[in-house]
């Protein structure tokens, strides 16, 4: 499975993640709001996992 990139996510979801990553909203707020983007069995928690950086790949 290939890692998703920013172009794979809607801009609204990227803005929402930016707010979470920079501490403007809590993780709970992110998950609640990201739920509207969850489709086809994809949960808000899965969305967060896909958007979070994988620091091991950076090395």
Secondary structure, DSSP 4 states (H G I P E B T S, - for coil): -PPP-GGGS-HHHHHHHHHHHTTSS-HHHHHHHHGGG--TT--HHHHHHHHS--HHHH-
